[in-house]
Amino acid sequence: MEDATVVAIAGNPACGDMITFYLKITDQQVIEKATFESYGCAANIATSSIVTEMIKGLTLEKAWNDITWKKLLRKSAAYPA
């Protein structure tokens, strides 16, 4: 995303997965747009995609406080295997 307000990069040295998240944040601290680039396994890509969908439209505070690994797990369980 060329107009990202925030870029965050993380990785897992054990498996080699890498992820870059791009967020476009408004002046009101709302996540207007969220995208990612991933080098990793299918689980890495799927969960990153789910996270970007879950945080769009939330304030930074709400995203930080409300998105948990348990909520992500429940959301990912809704997708067919």
N, C-alpha and C positions, 0 to 999 in steps of 0.2 A: 504494500500500500504506500503510495508516494506521499500522501498527505497525513501519515500517521503522527499522532501527538506523542505516543509512547511506543517504544520497541523494546521487547524483552526476549532474551535468549537463554535457554536452559538445555542441559544435556544430562545423559546418564552414562558415566564412564564404564559401567558394568556391561551394558549392551550396545553402546554406541549411538543410541537415539539422540537426535537433536531437534529442537523445536524453536521457532521464532514466532512470537505473537506480535501483532500490530494492532494498536487501538487508536481510534479517532475519538477524542473526548471533547465535549462541548464546554463552553465557558461555565455552564451550570453543573459541570462534573458528571455529565451523563455519557455513557459509552454509546456513541452513535453508530460506530462501525467496528467490527472485530474480525480479523482474518489471521491466518497462520500459514507458515511454511514448515514442512516436517521432513526430516530424513529419519525414517524409523519404521517400526513394525506396524501392522494393521491396527493394533490396539492403540498405539500412539496417535495415529492419524484419526481414528474414530473418536477417541476421547477429546482430542484437540478440537475437532469439528463440533462436538456436542457443547464443549465449554464456550466456544465463540457464539453459538446460538443461545445459550443460557444467559450470557451477560449482556447481549445487545439490549439497549433501552434502560439498563439499570444505572443507578448512580455508582460511582466508584465505591462509596461506603457500603452500599447494599450488596454489590458484587463481592466485595472483600469479606463481609460478614455472613452473607447468606449462601454462597456457593461453597459446599463442602464436598469432600470425597464421597460421603454417603449419598448425597443428592445426585452427584454425577453417576454413581453406581446404579441408583434407582432409574435414572434417566436412560442410561445405556442398556439396562435390562429390558427396556421397552422396545428396543430394536431387535428384529429377527436375527437369529444366529446364522 
